[in-house]
Amino acid sequence: MSILFQAYPLARQALFAMDAESAHETTLLALQKAYDCSLTRGLMRNRALAPTTLMGLALRNPVGLAAGLDKNGAHIDAMGNLGFGFIEVGTVTPRAQPGNPKPRMFRIPEAQALINRLGFNNQGLDTFLANVQRSEFRQQGGILGLNIGKNADTPIERAADDYLIGLSGVYPHADYITVNISSPNTKNLRALQGEHELDQLLAQLAQRRLELADRYGKRVPLVVKIAPDLTQDEIDTIAEVLPRHGIDGVIATNTTLSRTAVTGMKHAEEAGGLSGAPLHARSLEVIARLRNRLGANTAIIGVGGILTGQQALEKMQAGANAVQLYTGLIYRGPALVGECVRTIRQAKTN
């Protein structure tokens, strides 16, 4: 393990002394500076291998970076240097938008959790695509997912317009594309998970994908990211709708609105989505239900509350084909990536 990774607990003390969003931005800038320097880039490089296939894509390992950490795709290569088998960046909206007012990100350390209500803050599709095209991660064999959403001021009944703009823009630059309909921080967005709304949206996206596949000579996998706060009937409905439109995978899950696990703790009543350790058990339930309903042909990427290698393995055992990290990185640092890969690899060889 890199000595820089081992030093993260010391760095975390300084980062946790800052407000959560400032610490987030500081960490990204520090990682980028470390990557830009050839000496520290080598000290940070991690090539943890556990080769697998996801939606026809060859991954170095099944441990990925979840969307939201690098919303503008400005740090793809630096994040890729930490050993991820795949990276997902975004959520990007057609037009730049500031997101919700600050403060909008809150740590709950005693629960190893985070609440955010960022609201798809990003610099817009043009800047996003320029960053993606500048990166070298894909050329070096990395798998890159691009996550698309709708602008906050786009009426929900016109949401498909924004997703179609996003799909068309990112298509030639993505190894897979995620349709984010489950953020709790954009008004009414989760309504798109309803059967009728989802069916209509996916029908339009599937048709546009056919046109784009013909134009670019390649079929890019489409993935839908869903919420953990769905009933079993709602999960079953989604599992019926996805194959109908040739959707290749589902990411389970986004953040939760539930506060059961953090009741009484500081910041627990802040509005927004809760991520981190309290989400793990619910995410497992959703993954298992989806796998039971979808069968083996639709990929599932498990995300939510992975803070140990064992928890990553539990996601796989519940039915996930791959996993993603976000909040666990804040509490554990980049060493968590290698730990997850090693645990999964060891389980496969036993």
PESUL-V986246 format. One record per residue. N is the residue number from 0. RES is the residue in three letters. PSI is psi in whole degrees, -180 to 180 (999 if undefined). NEAR is the number of other C-alpha atoms within 10 Angstrom. Layout:
n=N res=RES psi=PSI near=NEAR
n=N res=RES psi=PSI near=NEAR
This chain:
n=0 res=MET psi=140 near=13
n=1 res=SER psi=141 near=14
n=2 res=ILE psi=-29 near=10
n=3 res=LEU psi=-36 near=14
n=4 res=PHE psi=-40 near=17
n=5 res=GLN psi=-26 near=13
n=6 res=ALA psi=-3 near=12
n=7 res=TYR psi=-41 near=17
n=8 res=PRO psi=-33 near=13
n=9 res=LEU psi=-43 near=9
n=10 res=ALA psi=-35 near=14
n=11 res=ARG psi=-36 near=17
n=12 res=GLN psi=-44 near=10
n=13 res=ALA psi=-41 near=10
n=14 res=LEU psi=-39 near=19
n=15 res=PHE psi=-11 near=16
n=16 res=ALA psi=-16 near=10
n=17 res=MET psi=165 near=13
n=18 res=ASP psi=156 near=14
n=19 res=ALA psi=-40 near=20
n=20 res=GLU psi=-38 near=18
n=21 res=SER psi=-40 near=14
n=22 res=ALA psi=-39 near=17
n=23 res=HIS psi=-49 near=17
n=24 res=GLU psi=-39 near=12
n=25 res=THR psi=-42 near=14
n=26 res=THR psi=-44 near=16
n=27 res=LEU psi=-42 near=17
n=28 res=LEU psi=-40 near=15
n=29 res=ALA psi=-42 near=12
n=30 res=LEU psi=-40 near=19
n=31 res=GLN psi=-43 near=18
n=32 res=LYS psi=-40 near=14
n=33 res=ALA psi=-37 near=17
n=34 res=TYR psi=-38 near=23
n=35 res=ASP psi=-21 near=13
n=36 res=CYS psi=123 near=10
n=37 res=SER psi=-35 near=10
n=38 res=LEU psi=-54 near=10
n=39 res=THR psi=-28 near=14
n=40 res=ARG psi=-44 near=18
n=41 res=GLY psi=-36 near=13
n=42 res=LEU psi=-27 near=16
n=43 res=MET psi=-15 near=22
n=44 res=ARG psi=134 near=17
n=45 res=ASN psi=125 near=19
n=46 res=ARG psi=58 near=16
n=47 res=ALA psi=123 near=20
n=48 res=LEU psi=134 near=18
n=49 res=ALA psi=71 near=18
n=50 res=PRO psi=139 near=13
n=51 res=THR psi=171 near=15
n=52 res=THR psi=135 near=13
n=53 res=LEU psi=116 near=19
n=54 res=MET psi=37 near=18
n=55 res=GLY psi=1 near=11
n=56 res=LEU psi=134 near=14
n=57 res=ALA psi=115 near=16
n=58 res=LEU psi=143 near=21
n=59 res=ARG psi=-36 near=21
n=60 res=ASN psi=164 near=26
n=61 res=PRO psi=20 near=27
n=62 res=VAL psi=116 near=31
n=63 res=GLY psi=170 near=27
n=64 res=LEU psi=129 near=27
n=65 res=ALA psi=153 near=25
n=66 res=ALA psi=155 near=25
n=67 res=GLY psi=-30 near=19
n=68 res=LEU psi=-41 near=21
n=69 res=ASP psi=81 near=21
n=70 res=LYS psi=-31 near=21
n=71 res=ASN psi=5 near=26
n=72 res=GLY psi=30 near=29
n=73 res=ALA psi=-10 near=22
n=74 res=HIS psi=33 near=20
n=75 res=ILE psi=-48 near=24
n=76 res=ASP psi=-39 near=22
n=77 res=ALA psi=-42 near=23
n=78 res=MET psi=-38 near=23
n=79 res=GLY psi=-26 near=25
n=80 res=ASN psi=-13 near=19
n=81 res=LEU psi=-3 near=24
n=82 res=GLY psi=6 near=27
n=83 res=PHE psi=142 near=27
n=84 res=GLY psi=-26 near=29
n=85 res=PHE psi=157 near=28
n=86 res=ILE psi=138 near=27
n=87 res=GLU psi=128 near=26
n=88 res=VAL psi=161 near=26
n=89 res=GLY psi=-168 near=27
n=90 res=THR psi=135 near=28
n=91 res=VAL psi=142 near=33
n=92 res=THR psi=158 near=26
n=93 res=PRO psi=-45 near=23
n=94 res=ARG psi=150 near=16
n=95 res=ALA psi=147 near=17
n=96 res=GLN psi=148 near=17
n=97 res=PRO psi=-16 near=13
n=98 res=GLY psi=-165 near=17
n=99 res=ASN psi=162 near=16
n=100 res=PRO psi=149 near=9
n=101 res=LYS psi=155 near=9
n=102 res=PRO psi=150 near=13
n=103 res=ARG psi=14 near=18
n=104 res=MET psi=131 near=21
n=105 res=PHE psi=130 near=21
n=106 res=ARG psi=148 near=24
n=107 res=ILE psi=81 near=17
n=108 res=PRO psi=-36 near=13
n=109 res=GLU psi=-20 near=9
n=110 res=ALA psi=4 near=13
n=111 res=GLN psi=52 near=19
n=112 res=ALA psi=169 near=23
n=113 res=LEU psi=140 near=25
n=114 res=ILE psi=132 near=25
n=115 res=ASN psi=148 near=22
n=116 res=ARG psi=48 near=23
n=117 res=LEU psi=-45 near=23
n=118 res=GLY psi=44 near=21
n=119 res=PHE psi=42 near=26
n=120 res=ASN psi=125 near=21
n=121 res=ASN psi=167 near=25
n=122 res=GLN psi=7 near=18
n=123 res=GLY psi=166 near=22
n=124 res=LEU psi=-41 near=22
n=125 res=ASP psi=-47 near=17
n=126 res=THR psi=-43 near=17
n=127 res=PHE psi=-49 near=25
n=128 res=LEU psi=-35 near=19
n=129 res=ALA psi=-42 near=13
n=130 res=ASN psi=-45 near=15
n=131 res=VAL psi=-44 near=24
n=132 res=GLN psi=-24 near=13
n=133 res=ARG psi=-25 near=12
n=134 res=SER psi=157 near=17
n=135 res=GLU psi=4 near=13
n=136 res=PHE psi=-45 near=20
n=137 res=ARG psi=-41 near=19
n=138 res=GLN psi=-25 near=8
n=139 res=GLN psi=12 near=10
n=140 res=GLY psi=4 near=13
n=141 res=GLY psi=155 near=23
n=142 res=ILE psi=127 near=23
n=143 res=LEU psi=123 near=23
n=144 res=GLY psi=139 near=25
n=145 res=LEU psi=127 near=29
n=146 res=ASN psi=125 near=27
n=147 res=ILE psi=149 near=28
n=148 res=GLY psi=-172 near=27
n=149 res=LYS psi=153 near=28
n=150 res=ASN psi=148 near=24
n=151 res=ALA psi=-32 near=22
n=152 res=ASP psi=5 near=10
n=153 res=THR psi=122 near=12
n=154 res=PRO psi=145 near=14
n=155 res=ILE psi=-31 near=20
n=156 res=GLU psi=-11 near=10
n=157 res=ARG psi=14 near=11
n=158 res=ALA psi=-39 near=19
n=159 res=ALA psi=-33 near=22
n=160 res=ASP psi=-45 near=18
n=161 res=ASP psi=-42 near=19
n=162 res=TYR psi=-35 near=25
n=163 res=LEU psi=-38 near=21
n=164 res=ILE psi=-46 near=17
n=165 res=GLY psi=-47 near=24
n=166 res=LEU psi=-47 near=25
n=167 res=SER psi=-38 near=15
n=168 res=GLY psi=-45 near=17
n=169 res=VAL psi=-17 near=22
n=170 res=TYR psi=-50 near=21
n=171 res=PRO psi=-8 near=17
n=172 res=HIS psi=4 near=16
n=173 res=ALA psi=146 near=20
n=174 res=ASP psi=-31 near=22
n=175 res=TYR psi=161 near=23
n=176 res=ILE psi=130 near=25
n=177 res=THR psi=131 near=25
n=178 res=VAL psi=108 near=24
n=179 res=ASN psi=106 near=25
n=180 res=ILE psi=20 near=24
n=181 res=SER psi=6 near=24
n=182 res=SER psi=135 near=25
n=183 res=PRO psi=2 near=22
n=184 res=ASN psi=5 near=20
n=185 res=THR psi=122 near=22
n=186 res=LYS psi=129 near=13
n=187 res=ASN psi=2 near=15
n=188 res=LEU psi=-41 near=19
n=189 res=ARG psi=-13 near=21
n=190 res=ALA psi=-22 near=14
n=191 res=LEU psi=-8 near=22
n=192 res=GLN psi=-9 near=22
n=193 res=GLY psi=153 near=15
n=194 res=GLU psi=-51 near=15
n=195 res=HIS psi=-47 near=11
n=196 res=GLU psi=-45 near=16
n=197 res=LEU psi=-42 near=19
n=198 res=ASP psi=-45 near=18
n=199 res=GLN psi=-44 near=15
n=200 res=LEU psi=-48 near=21
n=201 res=LEU psi=-32 near=23
n=202 res=ALA psi=-43 near=18
n=203 res=GLN psi=-40 near=15
n=204 res=LEU psi=-39 near=21
n=205 res=ALA psi=-41 near=17
n=206 res=GLN psi=-44 near=13
n=207 res=ARG psi=-38 near=16
n=208 res=ARG psi=-40 near=21
n=209 res=LEU psi=-43 near=13
n=210 res=GLU psi=-42 near=14
n=211 res=LEU psi=-37 near=18
n=212 res=ALA psi=-38 near=15
n=213 res=ASP psi=-40 near=11
n=214 res=ARG psi=-43 near=11
n=215 res=TYR psi=-5 near=11
n=216 res=GLY psi=27 near=10
n=217 res=LYS psi=148 near=13
n=218 res=ARG psi=114 near=17
n=219 res=VAL psi=127 near=21
n=220 res=PRO psi=142 near=21
n=221 res=LEU psi=136 near=26
n=222 res=VAL psi=145 near=26
n=223 res=VAL psi=133 near=24
n=224 res=LYS psi=125 near=22
n=225 res=ILE psi=166 near=24
n=226 res=ALA psi=156 near=23
n=227 res=PRO psi=-12 near=24
n=228 res=ASP psi=29 near=19
n=229 res=LEU psi=148 near=15
n=230 res=THR psi=167 near=10
n=231 res=GLN psi=-38 near=13
n=232 res=ASP psi=-40 near=9
n=233 res=GLU psi=-40 near=14
n=234 res=ILE psi=-43 near=21
n=235 res=ASP psi=-40 near=17
n=236 res=THR psi=-45 near=16
n=237 res=ILE psi=-41 near=23
n=238 res=ALA psi=-25 near=20
n=239 res=GLU psi=-37 near=16
n=240 res=VAL psi=-40 near=19
n=241 res=LEU psi=-52 near=22
n=242 res=PRO psi=-27 near=14
n=243 res=ARG psi=-29 near=12
n=244 res=HIS psi=15 near=18
n=245 res=GLY psi=26 near=15
n=246 res=ILE psi=134 near=18
n=247 res=ASP psi=-25 near=21
n=248 res=GLY psi=171 near=25
n=249 res=VAL psi=139 near=24
n=250 res=ILE psi=121 near=26
n=251 res=ALA psi=106 near=28
n=252 res=THR psi=174 near=29
n=253 res=ASN psi=-167 near=26
n=254 res=THR psi=163 near=27
n=255 res=THR psi=152 near=24
n=256 res=LEU psi=-11 near=16
n=257 res=SER psi=143 near=16
n=258 res=ARG psi=13 near=15
n=259 res=THR psi=-42 near=9
n=260 res=ALA psi=-10 near=14
n=261 res=VAL psi=15 near=18
n=262 res=THR psi=131 near=11
n=263 res=GLY psi=-10 near=10
n=264 res=MET psi=155 near=13
n=265 res=LYS psi=133 near=13
n=266 res=HIS psi=-3 near=15
n=267 res=ALA psi=-27 near=21
n=268 res=GLU psi=4 near=12
n=269 res=GLU psi=142 near=15
n=270 res=ALA psi=150 near=16
n=271 res=GLY psi=-172 near=24
n=272 res=GLY psi=135 near=21
n=273 res=LEU psi=131 near=31
n=274 res=SER psi=175 near=27
n=275 res=GLY psi=-163 near=28
n=276 res=ALA psi=-41 near=20
n=277 res=PRO psi=-17 near=22
n=278 res=LEU psi=-16 near=22
n=279 res=HIS psi=-50 near=22
n=280 res=ALA psi=-43 near=15
n=281 res=ARG psi=-40 near=17
n=282 res=SER psi=-41 near=27
n=283 res=LEU psi=-42 near=26
n=284 res=GLU psi=-43 near=17
n=285 res=VAL psi=-43 near=25
n=286 res=ILE psi=-48 near=27
n=287 res=ALA psi=-42 near=20
n=288 res=ARG psi=-44 near=17
n=289 res=LEU psi=-45 near=25
n=290 res=ARG psi=-39 near=19
n=291 res=ASN psi=-38 near=14
n=292 res=ARG psi=-31 near=16
n=293 res=LEU psi=-22 near=19
n=294 res=GLY psi=-161 near=11
n=295 res=ALA psi=-10 near=11
n=296 res=ASN psi=-16 near=11
n=297 res=THR psi=129 near=21
n=298 res=ALA psi=146 near=23
n=299 res=ILE psi=127 near=30
n=300 res=ILE psi=119 near=25
n=301 res=GLY psi=129 near=32
n=302 res=VAL psi=145 near=32
n=303 res=GLY psi=102 near=33
n=304 res=GLY psi=24 near=29
n=305 res=ILE psi=109 near=31
n=306 res=LEU psi=-1 near=25
n=307 res=THR psi=161 near=17
n=308 res=GLY psi=-37 near=17
n=309 res=GLN psi=-39 near=16
n=310 res=GLN psi=-34 near=21
n=311 res=ALA psi=-44 near=30
n=312 res=LEU psi=-39 near=23
n=313 res=GLU psi=-36 near=18
n=314 res=LYS psi=-43 near=29
n=315 res=MET psi=-42 near=21
n=316 res=GLN psi=-27 near=15
n=317 res=ALA psi=-16 near=19
n=318 res=GLY psi=1 near=23
n=319 res=ALA psi=146 near=25
n=320 res=ASN psi=-22 near=21
n=321 res=ALA psi=169 near=26
n=322 res=VAL psi=164 near=27
n=323 res=GLN psi=150 near=29
n=324 res=LEU psi=149 near=27
n=325 res=TYR psi=-79 near=21
n=326 res=THR psi=-34 near=25
n=327 res=GLY psi=-33 near=23
n=328 res=LEU psi=-33 near=17
n=329 res=ILE psi=-39 near=24
n=330 res=TYR psi=-31 near=20
n=331 res=ARG psi=-22 near=18
n=332 res=GLY psi=179 near=20
n=333 res=PRO psi=-17 near=24
n=334 res=ALA psi=-21 near=21
n=335 res=LEU psi=-33 near=24
n=336 res=VAL psi=-55 near=27
n=337 res=GLY psi=-37 near=21
n=338 res=GLU psi=-43 near=19
n=339 res=CYS psi=-44 near=25
n=340 res=VAL psi=-46 near=27
n=341 res=ARG psi=-41 near=19
n=342 res=THR psi=-44 near=17
n=343 res=ILE psi=-44 near=24
n=344 res=ARG psi=-43 near=18
n=345 res=GLN psi=-39 near=12
n=346 res=ALA psi=-35 near=12
n=347 res=LYS psi=-32 near=10
n=348 res=THR psi=-15 near=6
n=349 res=ASN psi=999 near=5
